[in-house]
Amino acid sequence: MKKVRVITAEEAALMVQDGDTVSTGGFVSCACPEALSTALENRFLETGHPRDLTLFFAAGQGHRDGTGGDHYGHEGMVKRVVGGHWDRAPKLGDLALANKIEAYNLPQGVITHMYRDIAAHNIGTITHVGLYTFADPRNGGGKLNECTKEDLVKLIDIEGEERLLYKGFPINVCFLRASYADEYGNCTVHREIGPLDVTAQAQATKNSGGKVIVQVEKIVQGGSLDPKLVKIPGIYVDAIVVGSMEDNMQCLGMPYDGALTGEFRIPVDAIPPIPLDAKKILARRAAMELPKDAIVNLGTGAPEKIANVAAEEGISDQMTLTVEAGGIAGVPYGGTQFGASANAMAILDHNVQFDFYQGGGLDVAFLGLAETAPNGDLNVSKFGTRLAGAGGFIDITQNAKKVVYCGTFTAKGLKTECRDGKLVIVQEGAKKKFVNQVEHITFSGVYANKVHQPVLYITERAVFELRPEGVTLIEIAPGIDLQTQVLDQMEFMPKIAEDLKLMDERIFRDELMGLAND
């Protein structure tokens, strides 16, 4: 093997030409190639080039502070963005909402598989994932604004079954982050939260005739790296850039944590109990839906608290938590370390984790609840002037054996208290979540009913179930008035189960519920 070129970030930026398709690695605030993206941004701001780029990424990247994808959020720098999650890069979202760029949101897991299909020169990625959602051409095909015209998703028929074809395209330049590189360009990711998609992205770019540029912490002697740790072989790599300590932080703004890489384990038995608020009520009711030895995915926000409740109730050992970034077991982290897991038993490639998810491997998925329609449709991806994107939501919710949505009944200002085993609404939220029609179909109730998927919608005051006839009220919290505090706070009249039950009173008391004994 020949020795790899070692260049500066500024020299790497000069390798990107006007009109190129650029793919960037990273998962939210983890493993972002900050030195490379910063240098490319600076070059554009100084010279006006490169222009009219297509930016292609799976997981959202950045921290809503100019990092990650926001390095590309300048008018003229990008012409088109194809991404799985947009919320971490608000500058890009603003350009999309202002019709200044062509913008697509495709399921995150599908994009991870598109890398592999591009590498293999397949016609595209063929899958059921996204049917009946906004990614379906019948509902927009993932287009986010009026100036986005080209169809990247096609509805096809295979053996009498509907499928979606996500069309592949060549990648000209790939910016990746790794840990160490040797003199021949072989790169490890042993100090990152996981391998993510670095292998597939490098293969896709190399087989497109493009350039693979990898940012690393240091360069070591050739042949000194454990070959089992090498995730980007030197034969794929065109150049190496050594970044600064700040540019190579494991997660943006966070010091290296060996518990997230398997270097060591930390004690997690003494997780403090969380206060009895609306989110804990949601988490307690949701925890009652855990089957024994369940394989679980927890979304961000309210669902994160389920892990706290499980620890408090002594049932953590009865479920295995997984994270779409690749972690199996352990304790998933949030914030800027979202995607990482402390004390994981295994850390898989991002795309491999989605193979398992898309094939129905999850026993239950707990995700956040936002806009919900009478037919069970849910929107978590686009709200007026805010573009969040679906991320892995579609891949996960469409395929889990059971889905449980967790969120407060109303938003903006809701205040609650628990008194004597009853729920008291101190102040009602100003925004209704149960609406006549959702703005974006991130989850399709029609598809869920078609495949007979069990779906629950858990709020602090009521529990709904998706049935063939639509969203059906099955439980109400003790102390809550059905008419004024449930039905009047919805834009539509739900079906009401004939055997409408009270939510378990234990949920609303400070002491332990005793779930370990149930």
ZAMARGU-4260 file (C-alpha; in steps of 0.2 Angstrom, whole numbers, plus 5000, padded with zeros to 4 digits):
<rodrens>
0) 5000/5000/5000 | 5006/5018/4997 | 5006/5031/5010 | 4991/5042/5011 | 4992/5061/5008
5) 4991/5071/5024 | 4984/5088/5021 | 4977/5103/5030 | 4959/5106/5032 | 4960/5121/5020
10) 4968/5110/5007 | 4954/5098/5009 | 4941/5112/5006 | 4950/5115/4989 | 4946/5098/4984
15) 4927/5102/4983 | 4921/5109/4967 | 4905/5119/4962 | 4890/5108/4960 | 4898/5093/4970
20) 4888/5081/4980 | 4895/5081/4998 | 4891/5068/5011 | 4896/5071/5029 | 4897/5059/5044
25) 4892/5061/5062 | 4877/5058/5073 | 4869/5073/5081 | 4884/5080/5091 | 4895/5065/5090
30) 4909/5061/5077 | 4906/5077/5067 | 4921/5081/5055 | 4921/5099/5062 | 4938/5104/5055
35) 4933/5099/5037 | 4916/5107/5037 | 4923/5123/5045 | 4936/5125/5032 | 4924/5123/5018
40) 4912/5136/5026 | 4927/5148/5028 | 4932/5145/5010 | 4914/5149/5004 | 4912/5165/5015
45) 4929/5171/5008 | 4928/5167/4990 | 4910/5162/4986 | 4915/5145/4981 | 4911/5130/4981
50) 4893/5134/4976 | 4878/5125/4972 | 4882/5109/4982 | 4871/5095/4986 | 4873/5090/5005
55) 4868/5072/5009 | 4868/5065/5027 | 4858/5053/5037 | 4857/5058/5055 | 4856/5076/5060
60) 4872/5084/5063 | 4876/5099/5075 | 4870/5107/5090 | 4859/5121/5083 | 4874/5133/5086
65) 4883/5134/5069 | 4891/5117/5070 | 4888/5102/5060 | 4876/5105/5045 | 4874/5123/5049
70) 4892/5126/5042 | 4883/5123/5025 | 4868/5135/5029 | 4873/5149/5018 | 4863/5155/5003
75) 4872/5149/4987 | 4883/5137/4996 | 4870/5123/4994 | 4858/5120/4980 | 4850/5104/4987
80) 4850/5095/5004 | 4844/5077/5006 | 4844/5073/5025 | 4836/5062/5038 | 4835/5074/5052
85) 4835/5093/5050 | 4833/5100/5068 | 4851/5101/5072 | 4855/5113/5058 | 4842/5127/5059
90) 4851/5138/5046 | 4848/5124/5033 | 4830/5123/5039 | 4827/5142/5037 | 4834/5141/5019
95) 4822/5126/5015 | 4807/5135/5023 | 4811/5151/5013 | 4811/5141/4996 | 4830/5145/4994
100) 4836/5127/4992 | 4829/5111/4986 | 4825/5101/5001 | 4821/5083/5005 | 4818/5073/5021
105) 4820/5054/5019 | 4819/5041/5033 | 4836/5041/5042 | 4838/5022/5041 | 4834/5022/5023
110) 4848/5034/5020 | 4860/5023/5029 | 4855/5009/5017 | 4856/5021/5002 | 4875/5022/5006
115) 4877/5004/5004 | 4866/5003/4988 | 4876/5017/4980 | 4892/5008/4984 | 4885/4992/4976
120) 4879/5002/4961 | 4861/4996/4964 | 4847/5005/4955 | 4842/5012/4972 | 4835/5007/4989
125) 4819/4997/4988 | 4809/4995/5005 | 4792/4996/5013 | 4799/5010/5025 | 4790/5026/5022
130) 4774/5019/5014 | 4759/5031/5018 | 4770/5044/5026 | 4776/5060/5019 | 4790/5050/5011
135) 4778/5041/5000 | 4776/5050/4983 | 4757/5050/4986 | 4761/5062/5000 | 4775/5072/4993
140) 4789/5060/4991 | 4800/5068/5005 | 4799/5085/4997 | 4799/5100/5009 | 4795/5115/4999
145) 4788/5121/4982 | 4805/5123/4973 | 4809/5105/4976 | 4803/5097/4960 | 4813/5081/4956
150) 4806/5064/4962 | 4819/5055/4972 | 4806/5042/4978 | 4795/5031/4967 | 4781/5020/4971
155) 4784/5002/4963 | 4775/4985/4963 | 4785/4970/4967 | 4776/4953/4967 | 4760/4962/4970
160) 4767/4971/4985 | 4769/4990/4986 | 4787/4996/4989 | 4796/5013/4988 | 4812/5015/4977
165) 4823/5028/4984 | 4834/5033/4970 | 4853/5033/4972 | 4865/5046/4965 | 4885/5048/4965
170) 4894/5056/4979 | 4909/5067/4974 | 4916/5071/4991 | 4914/5063/5008 | 4920/5071/5025
175) 4922/5058/5039 | 4928/5058/5056 | 4939/5044/5064 | 4950/5042/5078 | 4968/5036/5072
180) 4975/5034/5055 | 4991/5025/5051 | 5003/5030/5037 | 4993/5021/5024 | 4976/5029/5028
185) 4969/5014/5038 | 4957/5022/5050 | 4950/5017/5067 | 4935/5024/5076 | 4939/5016/5093
190) 4937/5033/5102 | 4920/5037/5094 | 4903/5032/5100 | 4902/5020/5086 | 4907/5016/5068
195) 4891/5024/5062 | 4891/5024/5043 | 4909/5027/5040 | 4913/5011/5030 | 4897/5012/5019
200) 4900/5031/5016 | 4918/5028/5011 | 4913/5014/4999 | 4899/5024/4991 | 4910/5039/4988
205) 4925/5028/4982 | 4914/5018/4970 | 4906/5034/4963 | 4924/5040/4958 | 4924/5053/4972
210) 4936/5058/4986 | 4936/5052/5004 | 4944/5064/5016 | 4945/5058/5034 | 4948/5070/5049
215) 4958/5061/5063 | 4966/5064/5080 | 4983/5057/5076 | 4993/5047/5063 | 5002/5032/5069
220) 5015/5020/5062 | 5009/5009/5047 | 5004/4992/5052 | 5002/4997/5071 | 4983/4997/5071
225) 4973/4982/5076 | 4965/4977/5059 | 4949/4972/5068 | 4947/4990/5073 | 4950/4998/5056
230) 4933/5003/5049 | 4940/5013/5034 | 4953/5004/5025 | 4967/5015/5017 | 4962/5009/5000
235) 4946/5020/5001 | 4955/5036/5008 | 4961/5050/4997 | 4968/5061/5011 | 4969/5063/5030
240) 4967/5079/5040 | 4973/5080/5058 | 4961/5090/5068 | 4964/5100/5084 | 4958/5093/5101
245) 4943/5104/5100 | 4938/5098/5082 | 4940/5080/5088 | 4930/5080/5103 | 4920/5064/5105
250) 4904/5074/5106 | 4903/5093/5103 | 4909/5102/5119 | 4911/5086/5129 | 4927/5077/5135
255) 4931/5060/5129 | 4921/5047/5139 | 4928/5029/5139 | 4912/5022/5145 | 4904/5026/5128
260) 4917/5016/5118 | 4918/5000/5129 | 4935/5005/5136 | 4928/5004/5154 | 4911/5002/5163
265) 4904/5014/5176 | 4892/5010/5190 | 4874/5015/5186 | 4864/5007/5200 | 4862/5023/5210
270) 4851/5033/5197 | 4841/5046/5208 | 4822/5045/5207 | 4814/5059/5196 | 4801/5071/5202
275) 4782/5066/5200 | 4778/5078/5186 | 4769/5075/5170 | 4784/5067/5161 | 4785/5054/5176
280) 4767/5050/5174 | 4769/5047/5156 | 4785/5036/5159 | 4776/5026/5173 | 4761/5022/5162
285) 4772/5018/5148 | 4783/5006/5158 | 4767/4996/5161 | 4768/4991/5143 | 4785/4983/5144
290) 4784/4964/5141 | 4797/4954/5150 | 4814/4953/5142 | 4809/4966/5129 | 4821/4974/5116
295) 4817/4992/5116 | 4820/5009/5108 | 4817/5025/5118 | 4815/5041/5109 | 4821/5058/5115
300) 4810/5069/5127 | 4797/5061/5138 | 4801/5043/5133 | 4819/5045/5140 | 4811/5045/5157
305) 4806/5027/5155 | 4824/5022/5159 | 4823/5032/5175 | 4807/5024/5180 | 4813/5006/5176
310) 4828/5009/5187 | 4818/5016/5201 | 4806/5001/5200 | 4820/4988/5199 | 4815/4982/5182
315) 4829/4988/5171 | 4836/4970/5169 | 4819/4965/5161 | 4822/4975/5145 | 4837/4979/5133
320) 4838/4997/5128 | 4845/5000/5110 | 4849/5016/5101 | 4848/5018/5082 | 4866/5024/5082
325) 4871/5006/5085 | 4872/5003/5104 | 4864/4987/5112 | 4861/4987/5130 | 4868/4999/5143
330) 4862/5016/5147 | 4858/5028/5132 | 4863/5046/5135 | 4854/5062/5130 | 4859/5080/5126
335) 4875/5082/5116 | 4879/5064/5119 | 4863/5057/5111 | 4867/5042/5101 | 4880/5035/5114
340) 4877/5022/5127 | 4887/5019/5143 | 4891/5001/5147 | 4885/4995/5130 | 4886/4976/5127
345) 4888/4979/5108 | 4890/4994/5096 | 4885/4990/5079 | 4886/5000/5063 | 4872/5013/5061
350) 4865/5005/5045 | 4866/4987/5053 | 4856/4993/5068 | 4842/4999/5055 | 4842/4982/5047
355) 4837/4975/5063 | 4824/4989/5066 | 4817/4988/5049 | 4815/4969/5050 | 4804/4971/5065
360) 4817/4967/5079 | 4810/4979/5091 | 4797/4972/5103 | 4791/4989/5108 | 4796/5007/5103
365) 4793/5022/5114 | 4792/5039/5105 | 4787/5056/5108 | 4769/5062/5104 | 4765/5078/5095
370) 4751/5082/5082 | 4739/5067/5082 | 4724/5065/5070 | 4708/5055/5071 | 4714/5041/5060
375) 4730/5039/5071 | 4742/5049/5060 | 4756/5057/5069 | 4767/5072/5065 | 4784/5075/5073
380) 4793/5082/5058 | 4787/5099/5052 | 4777/5112/5061 | 4774/5128/5052 | 4791/5138/5053
385) 4800/5124/5062 | 4808/5110/5052 | 4813/5095/5063 | 4813/5081/5051 | 4809/5063/5054
390) 4826/5056/5058 | 4824/5037/5062 | 4806/5039/5068 | 4798/5032/5052 | 4810/5017/5051
395) 4807/5013/5070 | 4788/5016/5072 | 4783/5008/5056 | 4792/4991/5060 | 4791/4989/5079
400) 4780/4975/5085 | 4771/4988/5096 | 4773/5007/5097 | 4769/5018/5112 | 4768/5037/5109
405) 4771/5047/5125 | 4768/5066/5127 | 4758/5078/5137 | 4740/5081/5131 | 4742/5099/5127
410) 4758/5110/5125 | 4764/5127/5129 | 4761/5131/5147 | 4753/5115/5154 | 4755/5113/5173
415) 4750/5098/5183 | 4750/5091/5201 | 4746/5075/5209 | 4736/5075/5225 | 4730/5060/5234
420) 4732/5048/5219 | 4723/5060/5207 | 4729/5072/5194 | 4725/5090/5195 | 4727/5102/5180
425) 4734/5118/5187 | 4736/5127/5171 | 4730/5120/5154 | 4742/5121/5139 | 4738/5133/5125
430) 4741/5122/5111 | 4730/5106/5107 | 4740/5091/5100 | 4725/5080/5095 | 4720/5089/5079
435) 4708/5086/5064 | 4723/5084/5052 | 4742/5084/5054 | 4753/5095/5044 | 4765/5081/5040
440) 4762/5062/5041 | 4777/5055/5050 | 4768/5040/5056 | 4753/5033/5046 | 4738/5026/5056
445) 4731/5019/5040 | 4747/5009/5037 | 4748/5003/5056 | 4730/4997/5055 | 4734/4988/5038
450) 4748/4978/5046 | 4738/4976/5062 | 4751/4985/5073 | 4747/4989/5091 | 4748/5007/5094
455) 4745/5017/5111 | 4745/5036/5114 | 4749/5039/5132 | 4746/5056/5140 | 4746/5062/5158
460) 4727/5062/5158 | 4721/5049/5145 | 4727/5034/5136 | 4721/5031/5118 | 4722/5015/5107
465) 4723/5015/5088 | 4708/5004/5082 | 4702/5001/5065 | 4688/5014/5068 | 4701/5027/5073
470) 4709/5034/5089 | 4699/5027/5104 | 4700/5033/5122 | 4703/5018/5133 | 4708/5026/5150
475) 4706/5042/5159 | 4716/5048/5174 | 4708/5049/5191 | 4702/5067/5195 | 4700/5072/5177
480) 4684/5077/5170 | 4680/5068/5153 | 4671/5083/5145 | 4680/5098/5150 | 4698/5092/5152
485) 4699/5079/5138 | 4685/5080/5125 | 4685/5099/5125 | 4704/5100/5123 | 4703/5090/5107
490) 4699/5096/5089 | 4690/5080/5085 | 4678/5068/5095 | 4688/5052/5098 | 4679/5035/5099
495) 4676/5030/5117 | 4678/5012/5123 | 4663/5005/5131 | 4674/4999/5145 | 4683/5015/5148
500) 4694/5013/5163 | 4703/5024/5176 | 4722/5024/5174 | 4731/5015/5188 | 4730/5026/5204
505) 4748/5021/5209 | 4754/5031/5194 | 4749/5047/5203 | 4757/5044/5220 | 4775/5048/5226
510) 4779/5030/5232 | 4785/5016/5221 | 4772/5008/5210 | 4779/4990/5213 | 4780/4986/5195
515) 4793/4972/5199 | 4779/4963/5207 | 4766/4965/5193
</rodrens>
